[in-house]
Each structure stands twice: as structure tokens, then as C-alpha cells.
Amino acid sequence: QQTGLLFMLESLNNFAANGRVSPAVAKIAGVLGIRIVGRASAGGTLEPTDKSRGEVKALTAIVRHLKESGLKTGKVWLAHCMNEEGAEKLKEMILAELPQATVSVGKNLGLCSYYAEKGGLLVGFEKM
């Protein structure tokens, strides 16, 4: 079994506040509606993989990454930060492309909510 973590960020404000990106970049991304999609590396760092304008394009990128990872059957956990609608949409998109997967939806809590910020999604998966 192999596991992985993907994410979609709607806002970069907390990353700017912590010095991880410049405040100007965070502001421009917010104004343009850019969502950052990425994955957690083996070393535990977050690696941006896509910059998508709009949520649907970002969700499509997540589904593409799941397929590229070789996921066919297995479990997918979606954790949202005040974005249940986006999480349910992603669940539908995953099941349309990967009907053998089991997809669960829940809420981010604690520190995950802080970094995901409003609108963010975390996607954990386990290939079988």
C-alpha cells in the first residue's frame, strides 16, 4: 500500500503572514482567483504543482494527480475548510474517473484548518 497527500489552497494569506510567500504574491493570487494545487513530498515539505484559475480547474488537477499516482482502487479522504461544496464536487469528479475508489469527506481541524484556510482542501489517499 502506498499513501500520498495533495492539497488545494484558495488563499495564501497565512503563508504570507509566516514569510513563506511574499504578501504581494498572496494578494495577486487572491484577486485573480488562483488556487494552488500541490503535494506533500517524502521529506514532508509542500510542493506546489499547479496554479489554477478557479476551483473547477484546481479540482481537475487533483483528479489528474490521483490518476497519475496510479490510484485505481483504494481510499481517498477529503478534508475541507469551510468548503463542503467543493469537497463534494471533488468527490463526484473522483468517482466519475475512478469508480473503484472509496471517497470520504470530512472537515479540517486545528492546525490543518489554519494552513488550509477558508476554501482549502486536503486530499489523503491510499492505493491498494
CYANA upper distance limits for C-alpha pairs under 8 A (distance plus 0.5 A):
  1 GLN  CA    126 GLU  CA      7.03
  1 GLN  CA    127 LYS  CA      6.03
  1 GLN  CA    128 MET  CA      5.73
  2 GLN  CA    126 GLU  CA      6.04
  2 GLN  CA    127 LYS  CA      5.74
  2 GLN  CA    128 MET  CA      7.71
  3 THR  CA    124 GLY  CA      7.82
  3 THR  CA    125 PHE  CA      5.95
  3 THR  CA    126 GLU  CA      4.80
  3 THR  CA    127 LYS  CA      6.79
  4 GLY  CA     39 ARG  CA      8.23
  4 GLY  CA     40 ALA  CA      7.75
  4 GLY  CA    124 GLY  CA      6.27
  4 GLY  CA    125 PHE  CA      5.85
  4 GLY  CA    126 GLU  CA      7.14
  5 LEU  CA     39 ARG  CA      6.13
  5 LEU  CA     40 ALA  CA      6.03
  5 LEU  CA    122 LEU  CA      7.65
  5 LEU  CA    123 VAL  CA      6.04
  5 LEU  CA    124 GLY  CA      4.99
  5 LEU  CA    125 PHE  CA      6.92
  6 LEU  CA     37 VAL  CA      7.80
  6 LEU  CA     38 GLY  CA      6.11
  6 LEU  CA     39 ARG  CA      4.70
  6 LEU  CA     40 ALA  CA      6.90
  6 LEU  CA     62 ILE  CA      7.66
  6 LEU  CA    122 LEU  CA      6.51
  6 LEU  CA    123 VAL  CA      5.41
  6 LEU  CA    124 GLY  CA      6.92
  7 PHE  CA     36 ILE  CA      8.43
  7 PHE  CA     37 VAL  CA      6.09
  7 PHE  CA     38 GLY  CA      5.91
  7 PHE  CA     39 ARG  CA      6.54
  7 PHE  CA     62 ILE  CA      8.39
  7 PHE  CA    120 GLY  CA      7.98
  7 PHE  CA    121 LEU  CA      6.11
  7 PHE  CA    122 LEU  CA      4.98
  7 PHE  CA    123 VAL  CA      6.32
  8 MET  CA     35 ARG  CA      6.96
  8 MET  CA     36 ILE  CA      6.03
  8 MET  CA     37 VAL  CA      4.98
  8 MET  CA     38 GLY  CA      7.19
  8 MET  CA     58 ALA  CA      7.48
  8 MET  CA     59 LEU  CA      8.40
  8 MET  CA    116 ALA  CA      8.21
  8 MET  CA    120 GLY  CA      5.99
  8 MET  CA    121 LEU  CA      5.60
  8 MET  CA    122 LEU  CA      7.06
  9 LEU  CA     35 ARG  CA      6.01
  9 LEU  CA     36 ILE  CA      5.65
  9 LEU  CA     37 VAL  CA      7.08
  9 LEU  CA    116 ALA  CA      6.42
  9 LEU  CA    117 GLU  CA      7.78
  9 LEU  CA    119 GLY  CA      7.49
  9 LEU  CA    120 GLY  CA      5.09
  9 LEU  CA    121 LEU  CA      7.17
 10 GLU  CA     30 GLY  CA      8.04
 10 GLU  CA     33 GLY  CA      8.12
 10 GLU  CA     34 ILE  CA      7.56
 10 GLU  CA     35 ARG  CA      5.39
 10 GLU  CA     36 ILE  CA      7.36
 10 GLU  CA    116 ALA  CA      8.39
 10 GLU  CA    117 GLU  CA      7.86
 10 GLU  CA    118 LYS  CA      7.63
 10 GLU  CA    119 GLY  CA      5.93
 10 GLU  CA    120 GLY  CA      5.95
 11 SER  CA     26 ALA  CA      7.62
 11 SER  CA     29 ALA  CA      8.04
 11 SER  CA     30 GLY  CA      6.65
 11 SER  CA     35 ARG  CA      7.72
 11 SER  CA    116 ALA  CA      8.41
 11 SER  CA    117 GLU  CA      7.05
 11 SER  CA    118 LYS  CA      7.92
 11 SER  CA    119 GLY  CA      8.15
 11 SER  CA    120 GLY  CA      8.10
 12 LEU  CA     16 ALA  CA      6.68
 12 LEU  CA     21 VAL  CA      8.15
 12 LEU  CA     26 ALA  CA      5.46
 12 LEU  CA     27 LYS  CA      8.40
 12 LEU  CA     29 ALA  CA      8.10
 12 LEU  CA     30 GLY  CA      8.09
 13 ASN  CA     17 ALA  CA      6.66
 13 ASN  CA     23 PRO  CA      7.85
 13 ASN  CA     26 ALA  CA      6.35
 13 ASN  CA     27 LYS  CA      8.16
 14 ASN  CA     18 ASN  CA      6.71
 14 ASN  CA    114 TYR  CA      8.01
 14 ASN  CA    115 TYR  CA      6.87
 14 ASN  CA    117 GLU  CA      8.10
 15 PHE  CA     19 GLY  CA      6.74
 15 PHE  CA     20 ARG  CA      5.52
 15 PHE  CA     21 VAL  CA      6.33
 15 PHE  CA    115 TYR  CA      7.91
 16 ALA  CA     20 ARG  CA      6.15
 16 ALA  CA     21 VAL  CA      5.30
 16 ALA  CA     22 SER  CA      5.94
 16 ALA  CA     23 PRO  CA      5.54
 16 ALA  CA     26 ALA  CA      6.85
 17 ALA  CA     23 PRO  CA      7.94
 21 VAL  CA     25 VAL  CA      7.23
 21 VAL  CA     26 ALA  CA      7.43
 22 SER  CA     26 ALA  CA      6.97
 23 PRO  CA     27 LYS  CA      6.62
 24 ALA  CA     28 ILE  CA      6.65
 25 VAL  CA     29 ALA  CA      6.56
 26 ALA  CA     30 GLY  CA      6.72
 27 LYS  CA     31 VAL  CA      6.72
 28 ILE  CA     32 LEU  CA      6.60
 29 ALA  CA     33 GLY  CA      6.48
 29 ALA  CA     34 ILE  CA      5.43
 29 ALA  CA     35 ARG  CA      7.96
 30 GLY  CA     34 ILE  CA      6.76
 32 LEU  CA     53 ARG  CA      7.60
 33 GLY  CA     53 ARG  CA      6.09
 33 GLY  CA     54 GLY  CA      6.20
 34 ILE  CA     51 LYS  CA      6.77
 34 ILE  CA     52 SER  CA      5.90
 34 ILE  CA     53 ARG  CA      4.87
 34 ILE  CA     54 GLY  CA      6.55
 35 ARG  CA     51 LYS  CA      6.31
 35 ARG  CA     52 SER  CA      5.66
 35 ARG  CA     53 ARG  CA      6.63
 35 ARG  CA     54 GLY  CA      6.93
 35 ARG  CA     55 GLU  CA      7.21
 35 ARG  CA     58 ALA  CA      6.79
 36 ILE  CA     48 PRO  CA      7.04
 36 ILE  CA     49 THR  CA      8.16
 36 ILE  CA     50 ASP  CA      6.45
 36 ILE  CA     51 LYS  CA      5.33
 36 ILE  CA     52 SER  CA      6.92
 36 ILE  CA     58 ALA  CA      7.87
 37 VAL  CA     48 PRO  CA      6.30
 37 VAL  CA     49 THR  CA      6.28
 37 VAL  CA     50 ASP  CA      5.49
 37 VAL  CA     51 LYS  CA      6.82
 37 VAL  CA     52 SER  CA      7.98
 37 VAL  CA     58 ALA  CA      6.86
 37 VAL  CA     61 ALA  CA      7.81
 37 VAL  CA     62 ILE  CA      7.63
 38 GLY  CA     46 LEU  CA      7.31
 38 GLY  CA     47 GLU  CA      5.88
 38 GLY  CA     48 PRO  CA      4.54
 38 GLY  CA     49 THR  CA      5.12
 38 GLY  CA     50 ASP  CA      6.93
 39 ARG  CA     46 LEU  CA      6.31
 39 ARG  CA     47 GLU  CA      5.89
 39 ARG  CA     48 PRO  CA      7.06
 39 ARG  CA     49 THR  CA      7.65
 40 ALA  CA     44 GLY  CA      6.32
 40 ALA  CA     45 THR  CA      6.11
 40 ALA  CA     46 LEU  CA      5.13
 40 ALA  CA     47 GLU  CA      6.58
 41 SER  CA     45 THR  CA      5.84
 41 SER  CA     46 LEU  CA      6.72
 41 SER  CA     47 GLU  CA      7.08
 50 ASP  CA     58 ALA  CA      8.17
 50 ASP  CA     61 ALA  CA      7.74
 51 LYS  CA     58 ALA  CA      8.08
 52 SER  CA     57 LYS  CA      6.17
 52 SER  CA     58 ALA  CA      5.72
 53 ARG  CA     57 LYS  CA      7.12
 53 ARG  CA     58 ALA  CA      7.89
 54 GLY  CA     58 ALA  CA      7.08
 55 GLU  CA     59 LEU  CA      6.59
 55 GLU  CA     86 GLY  CA      8.20
 56 VAL  CA     60 THR  CA      6.60
 57 LYS  CA     61 ALA  CA      6.75
 58 ALA  CA     62 ILE  CA      6.93
 59 LEU  CA     63 VAL  CA      6.91
 59 LEU  CA     90 LEU  CA      6.47
 60 THR  CA     64 ARG  CA      6.73
 60 THR  CA     93 MET  CA      8.22
 61 ALA  CA     65 HIS  CA      6.71
 62 ILE  CA     66 LEU  CA      6.76
 63 VAL  CA     67 LYS  CA      6.80
 63 VAL  CA     90 LEU  CA      8.38
 63 VAL  CA     93 MET  CA      7.67
 63 VAL  CA     94 ILE  CA      6.47
 63 VAL  CA     97 GLU  CA      8.32
 64 ARG  CA     68 GLU  CA      6.59
 65 HIS  CA     69 SER  CA      6.57
 66 LEU  CA     70 GLY  CA      7.31
 66 LEU  CA     71 LEU  CA      6.29
 67 LYS  CA     71 LEU  CA      5.96
 67 LYS  CA     72 LYS  CA      7.76
 67 LYS  CA     98 LEU  CA      8.47
 70 GLY  CA    127 LYS  CA      8.04
 71 LEU  CA     98 LEU  CA      8.36
 71 LEU  CA    101 ALA  CA      8.47
 71 LEU  CA    126 GLU  CA      8.36
 71 LEU  CA    127 LYS  CA      5.92
 71 LEU  CA    128 MET  CA      8.26
 72 LYS  CA     98 LEU  CA      6.44
 72 LYS  CA    100 GLN  CA      6.90
 72 LYS  CA    101 ALA  CA      6.94
 72 LYS  CA    127 LYS  CA      7.77
 72 LYS  CA    128 MET  CA      8.43
 73 THR  CA     98 LEU  CA      7.92
 73 THR  CA    100 GLN  CA      5.49
 73 THR  CA    101 ALA  CA      5.08
 73 THR  CA    102 THR  CA      8.01
 73 THR  CA    127 LYS  CA      6.82
 73 THR  CA    128 MET  CA      6.39
 74 GLY  CA    100 GLN  CA      7.92
 74 GLY  CA    101 ALA  CA      5.55
 74 GLY  CA    102 THR  CA      6.66
 74 GLY  CA    125 PHE  CA      7.83
 74 GLY  CA    126 GLU  CA      6.04
 74 GLY  CA    127 LYS  CA      5.19
 74 GLY  CA    128 MET  CA      5.51
 75 LYS  CA    101 ALA  CA      6.31
 75 LYS  CA    102 THR  CA      5.30
 75 LYS  CA    103 VAL  CA      6.49
 75 LYS  CA    104 SER  CA      8.42
 75 LYS  CA    125 PHE  CA      6.06
 75 LYS  CA    126 GLU  CA      5.73
 75 LYS  CA    127 LYS  CA      7.30
 76 VAL  CA    101 ALA  CA      7.55
 76 VAL  CA    102 THR  CA      6.58
 76 VAL  CA    103 VAL  CA      5.21
 76 VAL  CA    104 SER  CA      6.85
 76 VAL  CA    123 VAL  CA      7.33
 76 VAL  CA    124 GLY  CA      6.21
 76 VAL  CA    125 PHE  CA      4.83
 76 VAL  CA    126 GLU  CA      7.05
 77 TRP  CA    103 VAL  CA      6.40
 77 TRP  CA    104 SER  CA      5.45
 77 TRP  CA    105 VAL  CA      6.55
 77 TRP  CA    106 GLY  CA      8.12
 77 TRP  CA    122 LEU  CA      8.50
 77 TRP  CA    123 VAL  CA      6.15
 77 TRP  CA    124 GLY  CA      5.53
 77 TRP  CA    125 PHE  CA      6.69
 78 LEU  CA     87 ALA  CA      6.91
 78 LEU  CA     91 LYS  CA      8.31
 78 LEU  CA    103 VAL  CA      7.89
 78 LEU  CA    104 SER  CA      6.56
 78 LEU  CA    105 VAL  CA      5.24
 78 LEU  CA    106 GLY  CA      6.66
 78 LEU  CA    107 LYS  CA      8.47
 78 LEU  CA    121 LEU  CA      7.29
 78 LEU  CA    122 LEU  CA      6.34
 78 LEU  CA    123 VAL  CA      5.26
 78 LEU  CA    124 GLY  CA      7.11
 79 ALA  CA     87 ALA  CA      7.86
 79 ALA  CA    105 VAL  CA      6.45
 79 ALA  CA    106 GLY  CA      5.30
 79 ALA  CA    107 LYS  CA      5.28
 79 ALA  CA    108 ASN  CA      5.63
 79 ALA  CA    121 LEU  CA      6.16
 79 ALA  CA    122 LEU  CA      5.62
 79 ALA  CA    123 VAL  CA      6.99
 80 HIS  CA     84 GLU  CA      6.69
 80 HIS  CA     86 GLY  CA      8.48
 80 HIS  CA     87 ALA  CA      6.75
 80 HIS  CA    105 VAL  CA      8.27
 80 HIS  CA    106 GLY  CA      6.98
 80 HIS  CA    107 LYS  CA      5.39
 80 HIS  CA    108 ASN  CA      5.88
 80 HIS  CA    119 GLY  CA      7.50
 80 HIS  CA    120 GLY  CA      6.39
 80 HIS  CA    121 LEU  CA      5.00
 80 HIS  CA    122 LEU  CA      6.93
 81 CYS  CA    107 LYS  CA      6.58
 81 CYS  CA    108 ASN  CA      5.92
 81 CYS  CA    113 SER  CA      6.26
 81 CYS  CA    116 ALA  CA      7.05
 81 CYS  CA    117 GLU  CA      6.70
 81 CYS  CA    118 LYS  CA      5.68
 81 CYS  CA    119 GLY  CA      6.01
 81 CYS  CA    120 GLY  CA      5.89
 81 CYS  CA    121 LEU  CA      6.94
 82 MET  CA    107 LYS  CA      8.15
 82 MET  CA    118 LYS  CA      6.00
 82 MET  CA    119 GLY  CA      6.23
 82 MET  CA    120 GLY  CA      8.23
 83 ASN  CA     87 ALA  CA      6.85
 83 ASN  CA    118 LYS  CA      7.54
 83 ASN  CA    119 GLY  CA      5.36
 83 ASN  CA    120 GLY  CA      7.41
 83 ASN  CA    121 LEU  CA      8.09
 84 GLU  CA     88 GLU  CA      6.59
 84 GLU  CA    107 LYS  CA      8.48
 85 GLU  CA     89 LYS  CA      6.66
 86 GLY  CA     90 LEU  CA      6.63
 86 GLY  CA    119 GLY  CA      8.34
 87 ALA  CA     91 LYS  CA      6.64
 87 ALA  CA    105 VAL  CA      7.23
 87 ALA  CA    121 LEU  CA      7.57
 88 GLU  CA     92 GLU  CA      6.81
 88 GLU  CA    105 VAL  CA      7.79
 89 LYS  CA     93 MET  CA      6.78
 90 LEU  CA     94 ILE  CA      6.57
 91 LYS  CA     95 LEU  CA      6.68
 91 LYS  CA    103 VAL  CA      6.87
 91 LYS  CA    104 SER  CA      8.32
 91 LYS  CA    105 VAL  CA      8.25
 92 GLU  CA     96 ALA  CA      6.60
 93 MET  CA     97 GLU  CA      6.93
 94 ILE  CA     98 LEU  CA      6.10
 94 ILE  CA     99 PRO  CA      7.93
 94 ILE  CA    101 ALA  CA      8.43
 94 ILE  CA    103 VAL  CA      8.46
 95 LEU  CA     99 PRO  CA      5.02
 95 LEU  CA    100 GLN  CA      7.96
 95 LEU  CA    101 ALA  CA      7.23
 95 LEU  CA    103 VAL  CA      8.16
108 ASN  CA    112 CYS  CA      6.30
108 ASN  CA    113 SER  CA      5.64
108 ASN  CA    122 LEU  CA      8.37
109 LEU  CA    113 SER  CA      5.75
110 GLY  CA    114 TYR  CA      7.16
111 LEU  CA    115 TYR  CA      6.95
112 CYS  CA    116 ALA  CA      6.36
113 SER  CA    117 GLU  CA      6.08
113 SER  CA    118 LYS  CA      8.16
116 ALA  CA    120 GLY  CA      5.14
116 ALA  CA    121 LEU  CA      7.04
116 ALA  CA    122 LEU  CA      7.98
